[in-house]
Amino acid sequence: MDRPAMASVFRMRHAPATVSGVRSTGQGQADPVIRVNSLGDAIRFVANAFPNYDISAVAITCDDPSIPRLGSLEVKAVWREYGERLVRE
């Protein structure tokens, strides 16, 4: 993910979003239902999910069609670039 795309994601951090594809790493535990309020919350959750959850198949979708679906690699890139600011704002 390039810097302009990451900047777009950061600007839209307050937009509604959903998280899917998160799996529990505990034996015999049901996969979690993740409820987040915004794209920023979704990114923060996924970035901090390890080791409790398997995020290899994660998908974050935003209600804004200009923001592409974010997988684990995109989330990690955005978190590296904007993580501290996502936590503060």
Summary of the structure (lengths in Angstrom):
residues: 89
radius of gyration: 12.5
end to end distance: 22.0
largest distance: 41.4
contacts: 241
relative contact order: 0.26
helix: 39%
strand: 15%
